[in-house]
Amino acid sequence: MPYKPLNELIEQDIHVIPSFTLECGAVLKDAPVAYKTWGRLNTARDNTMIICHALTGSADVQDWWGLMMGRGKAFDPARFFIICLNVLGSPYGTASPLTMNPETGRPYGPDFPPTTIRDDIRIHKLVLDRLNITSIAAVIGGSMGGMHVLEWPLCTPPGYVRHIVPLATSVSHSAWCIAWGEAQRQALCADPTFNDGWYDEQPRAGLAAARVCAMLTYRSRTSFGLKFGRRKQVQKLESAPKKVEKVEDVDALTPPPSPLVNASRELETPAHISSPDDSTSITPIDTSTIPRRTETSSSFSPTPTPALRRQEPSPPVPIFSAQSYLRYQGQKFLARFDANCFIHITHKMDTHDIARGRPAPPTSLCTCARPASPASSSCSSSSSECGCASYPSSSPDIDVDPELDADPDTRCALARLPPRALVIGISSDNLFVPAEQRLIAAHIPGASCVLLDSIDGHDGFLLEFEAMNRHILEFLRREEPGIYVGEVKEEIEGFEVRKTSVFGEAEVEGEIPG
């Protein structure tokens, strides 16, 4: 299994951790952690902003959230020391199935041990310690990044993280999301070239199919209808699909090829198939008795159809624009991701549950474990297990779906998060639904919840740049006024997409098929 240096797509720093014990008990030796930074630490070393990337994202925030970065914007390097750290299991630099196992001298492959969101926080904290960072002004991230946002304050000392902004995420990975992740893994593993993860080249058909499946969960029915409708495109005929080595090589109209079967190999049928508890057996048909058409015999000569007589190539097959777009996305993914990494990270997301291993104290001691109610109440408990003693137990103005409300352990975990959080959701998100965002905000003391009106589904958190920038910037100005002392009004650069993202979803009109 060759090492594919996908981390070379990014200019970033690497810090090697000599030894790191995962939650599963496995120990990683000489584990690299990739990260990228912008701006400078202030003299107090407390102006750090952590940005957490999503499933297939990287530490290069400028690629996928770059329109919110710059002077006068939410991610302002003139105000904050901004850092994004790559997660365990990602192909972009941090320890993963692609990195070398120092004990074997070959890539880990499918032997890379399972990791969790909490493992990411703990190993990332070691990098911050090396940089002598004393506290975090804000942690911001969406989707899987939002899971990290919720875990950062719970995996670090109290007060280390001052503010959080989770976007389009959840307190635990829902059954719906787990099921979609399994469907994507099944599509990938169905590719015969996957070989249980010990492949020589990427299982192209399987990985592309998994990405196509995922794309449908990231967008919405309305967005596809408006973007593509029933428009058709003409598929180009090619003798053989070209191999994708980099994103620029993508041919939007050519789906990834299925694995080839050796033409000289005859299909074999077992001579006898039987069940231990069933006397019924299946014997293959003797094909030697079936008459065959020959040049000298008319005993079996069906009239050939026009299609069989045709010698010229078939005319171009029309396909719909929506198909073309999905094929493009599948092909593009082959140039920038790895199958084992995809399986690893989707399993990581399934482990997410902020209440795991964090039982709430008895409700008689802590009101934060009670359901959200119209009346705000204070937690009178001084129990160290709670941590929410000085804050209201919920944000009473936020309506929570009773069927989706959190259990006592989850409510208590949310109540321990930094107060006055900003929670952002997408109105059309079918993966991390708006009700999940309201639930998070309802149980974080003094939190607010903003739902962005977007037709783009879950990917709205990677596309609604102007709206997100406005809300996050207002939040940071209000909560961290000291960082904005001496501000000079500047003209803010616009939010028009001028470059198609490699690791995100921003696309320049006219460059993308469909």
N, C-alpha and C positions, 0 to 999 in steps of 0.2 A: 504494500500500500504506500504509494509515494507521498511525500510531503508537498502539499500545495500551499505556497506562501501567500495566502490571501491578505495577510497583514501588510504586505508590501504595497497594497492599494492606498495606504494611509501613512502620512508622516506623523509619527507619534513617539512617545517615550516608553521605555520598558523598564520596569523594576522587578527584579527576581527575588522571590521569597524563598529562603533556603529550605524551609519545611513548614507545611501547613496541613493541619488535621481537619478533614471535612466532617460534617454532621454524621455522615454514614460510617465514620471511623477510619476510612482510608486516609493515607498520608501522601500528599503531593510533595515531591522533592524538586527543588530548584524550579519553582512554579513562576513563570513570567506573568506579569500583569501589565497590560497595555493601557496607556492613558494619554490624553491630550489636554493642553491647558491654553488659556488666553488671559491676558491681563496680568496684574501683579498683586502680591499680598501687601496689605497695608502694614504699618508699623505694629499694630496690635495683633496682626495675623488672624483676624476674625471676619474678613470680608469674603470668605470663600462661598461660591455657589456651586453646588453639585448638580449636574444634569445627567439623568439616567436614561439610557437608550432602550429601545424596544427590541423585540425578538431578533430581527435580522438587521438591527442597526449596528453602528460602530461608535467609536469614541470621537469620530469627526462630526461634531455637532454642526459645524459650518456647512456641511453637505446637506443634512436633513432638517435642521431648524435654523439655517443661516439667515433667513429673512427676519428673524427676531433677534439677531446679534448685530451689535454696532453701537456707536455713540448715540445716546438718547433713546435706545431701545431697551426691551426687557433684559436682554443679556448684554450688558454694557461692560466691555473689558476695561473701560476707563474707571469704573466704579467697583467692579467685582473681580476677584480672582476666580475664573471659571474653569472647572475641571470636569471631564467626563471620563469614566473608567470603564474599560471593556469587561464584560462579565465572563465568568468561567464557562467553558464550553463553546464560546464563540470562535469562529475561524479568524478573527481579526486581531490576534496577537496574544491574548491571555491564554493560560493553560487550557487545552481542549483536546479532543480526539486527534487533532492535526499536529500537536506538539510532540516532541520526542520524549519518550519514557526513558529517563536516565538509567533505569535498571536494565532495559533491553536494547537500547540504542536504536529503536525504531518507533514510529508514531504509535500512540496509544490505540488509535482506532476505536472499535466498539468496547475495548477494555477500559476506556477512560471512566473513572468512578462517577457515580451520580452526584450531582451537586444541587444545592438549594439556593433560594433567594438570600437566605441568611448567610450562607457561605460567601456569597458575593460581597455582602456588606462587611463581613469580618475581614476578608482579605483586602478589600479596598481601604478599610480603616488603617491597615498596616502601611499602605502607601501614603495616606495622609499624615500618619505619625512621622514617617520619614521626611515629609516636607515641613514638619514642625507647625502644622495647622492646629490651632487651639480650639476653634469652634467653627460651626457652619452657619452662615447667615440664612441660607435657604437650600432646600433640596427640591428639584423639579423634574418631573418625568411622566410619560404617558404609557398606557398599556402595561407591558411587563416592567417598563421603567417606573410606572406608578406603583407597582408592587414593591419595588425597591424603595420608593419614596416613603411608603407606609412603614417599612421595616427599619429604615435608618434610625429614627429616634428610639426604637424599641431594642435595637442591637448595640447601642452606644450609651455612654453615661448620661444621666439626666441633665438636660440643659445644653448638651453638646450641639444639638440641632435646634436652631431657634424658630425656623418657619418651614412649612412644607406646602407644596402645590402638586397634589396628585391629579392626573388627567386621565379620563377614560379607563378606569381600572376597577379593582374590586378588593374586598377584604379577604376573599378566598376565591380560588378558581372554581367557577360554577360547573355543574354537570354538563351544561350545554357547551361550554368552552372545552372541557375535557374531552367530550365526544367528538367535537370538530378536530381537535388535535390528534385523536386516535384515527379518525378517517384519513387525515393527511399522512400519518405514519404508515397506515395500511397501504395507501397508494404508493408510497415510496418503496416499502418492503416488497411489494408485488413485482417489482422489476427484478427479473432473474439475475441481472448483473450486480444487484446489491450484495448478494453472497454473505448475508448475515453481518454486513458491515466491513467485510474484508475484501473490498473491491480494489482493482488496479486503476480504474478510471471511474469518474463519477457515474452513478446509475442515472443516466440522463433522462430517460423516459419517466422513471419514478420520481425523481426530484422535481422535474418540471410539472408533473401531475399534482404533486403535493402543493406546489406553489400556486397552481391554478385553483385548486380547491380552497386554499387559504384566501386568495384574492376575493373570492365570492363572499367570504365572511367579513372581509374588511370594508366592502362597499355596500351599497343599498340597491334595492330594486329600482327605486326612483332615479338614482344617479346613472345606472346603466341604461335605463330607458331614455333619459334625456341626452346622454352622451352618444349612444349608438343607435337607438331605435331598431329598425329592421334593415338598416343600410347594409349593402353587400359590397364585398371587394372580390377581386378576381385573384385566385391562387396561382402563383407562378409555377410552371412545371420545371423541375430540376432532376437531372439524372441521379444525383445523390445529394443529400443535405450536407451543408458544410459544417465543419466542426467549430464550435464556439470557443475561442480562446480568451476573448475579452468582450466587454459590453459592446464595442463598436462593431463587432462581427455579427451581431444579432440579425437574423432574417425573420421579420415579423410573420411572414406567411408560411414558414416551414415549421411544422411541429417537430419536437425532438423525435428522432427515430427510435423504434422499438428495437430490442436486442435481436441480432440476426441469428437465424438457425442455420447450421451447416446444411447446405442443399444436398450433399451426398449422403447425409445420414437418413436412414429410413426410420419412420415411426414404428415403434415396436409395441405390440400388445401382449400383456402377460398371457402365458398359455392357460393359466388357471387362476381364477380369483375366487376365493371362498372366505366365508366368515366362520370362526370357530364354533359359533352357536347357531349356525344355519347350514343345512345340508345342501342348499341351493348353490350351484356354481355357474359361472359364466365362461363359456368357451368361445374363442374368437371364430368369426366366420371364415370359412375356407374360400379365399378370394380367387383361387385357381379355377373354380367352376363358373365364375362370372364371365360371360362373353365379352370380348374386347373388340373394338372397331379396328380393322386392318385395311390395308390397301386392296387386298384380294378377297375379302369376305364382306358380304352384305348382311350377315346374320345380326349385326348390331350396328346400325348406321343411322342414328338420329340426324335429322336435318339441322345443320349448324345454324345458330342464330346470327343475325347481322353483327352482333358484338364480337362473335368468334371469328368472323371472316375479315373484320376490319384490320388493316395493316397499319394505318396511320395512327399517330398518338391521339388520345382522347382530347376533346376540347378542354380548356381550363375549367376547373370546377369552382363555381361560385361559393364563397363562404361569407358568413355574416361578419360585420365589423366587430361585434362583441367577441366572436371566436378569434379573430385576428389579434385583438388586444390581449386576450388571455394567453395566446400562443407566444406573443411577444414577451409578456411578463414571465412565462415559464422559461423561455430561452435566456432572457436577461439574467434570471436567477442562477442559471448554470454557470455563468461567468463569475459569480461573486459569492457563492455559498457552498457548503459541504453537507452531504447527506447525513453523516454521523452527527455533525454539529446540530443540524436541524432536529434530529430525533432527540438529542440530549437536551436542548433548550426547551423543547415543547414538554418533555417530561419534567424539567425543572419548574416550569410554570404550573404544572399540575400539583406540585407539592405546596403551592402558596396558600397559606392560611394564617393570618396574623394571630389567631387564638391558639394555634397549635402549641401545646406545652405551656400555656399561660392561663391557668385556671383562675377565674375570678374568685375573690374572697366571698364569704357568705353575704347574701343580699342584705342581711340585717346590719352589716358593717359598711356597706358601700352602695350608694344609690346609683352609681354609674352603671351597675349591672342590670338596672331595671329598664323596661321599655321606654322609649321616648314618649313624653307626655306634653300636653299643652302648657303645663306649669313647669317653669324652670326651678330646679332644686339644687342645692349645694351638697357636696359629699362631705359629711361630717367626720368620716373615718380618717384616722391618722395611720392606718395600716400601711406598712411599707409595700405590701403586695399591690396596693391600689395605685398610688401615685397621682391620683386626681383630686386630692383633698381640697385644694384651693380653687378649683374651677367648677363652674356649673356642669352638671352631668350630661347635658345635651344642648342642642340648638333648637329651641322650641318652635321656631317659625318655619322649620323645614318639614314638609309632609313626608312620611315614610309609609310605603306599602306594607300593611300589616302582615301580608303573606311572605314578605321578603325581609322583614325586620331581623336584626341580628340576635343571636343567642347571648346569654349573660357574659360568657367569656369574651366574645367579640366586642360587646359594648364596653367592657372594662378596658380591653386593649386599645380601642379607639379613644377612650377618655384619657389615656396616658399620653397621647400624642400632643405636640405643641399646640397651644390654643390659637384660635382665630385663623385656622388653615383656610386656604382657598382651594375648593374642589371644583374641577371643570369637567363637564361631560358633553357629549354630542347627542343632539336630539334624535338622530336617526341611527344611533349605534345599536346594532343587533347582537354584538358580542358582550360588551360591558355596558349594559343598558342604563338609561337615565336613572331608573329606580335604585341601582347600585351606587350611583354617585350621591343621590340624596341620602341613602343610608349612611354612607361614610360621613358626610357633613353633619347629619343629625346627631351623631354621637361624639364628634370632636368638639370640645368646649369652644363656643363662640365662632364656629366655622361658618363659612358662606358657601353656597353652591350656585354655580353658573352653568346653565345649559346653552351651548352654542347652537343656534338654529342653522343646521347644515343638512344637505341631502347626501353628503359623501360618506355616511356610515361611520364605522370605527376609524377609518383613515382621516376623518375630519381633524383629528389632533395632529396630523402631519400636513394639513392643507389649509386650515383656517388661520393663517399666520397673523393677519391684522387684528382679528378679534382676540385671539389668545394674547398677543403682544399687549394690547390695550388693558386687558384685565390683569395680567401678571404685573405689568409696569405700575398700575395703580396700587396693586397690593403691596409691592416692594417699597414704593414711595411712602405708603402709609405705615408699614411695619418697620422699616429701616431708614428713618429720616436722617440719621447720622451719616449714612453712606452717601446721601445726596446733598450734604452741606456744600455750599459754594457752587451750586449748579449754575451753569450758563445755558440759556435757551439756545438750542441748535435746531436747524432744519433736519428733520428725520427723513432718511432715505425711504423710498416707497417699498411696497410689498409685492411688486410684480415679479413673477418667476421668470428669470432670465437664463437659468441653467437647469437641465433635467438632473434630478438627484440620483446618485448611485445607490445610497443606502436608505433613502426615504421614498416619498410618493410624489414630490413636486415634479411636474412635467411641463415642458415648454410646448405650447400649442403648435401643431404642425410637425413636430419631431417624432411624435408617437403615433403608431398606426391606429386606425379606428376613426 
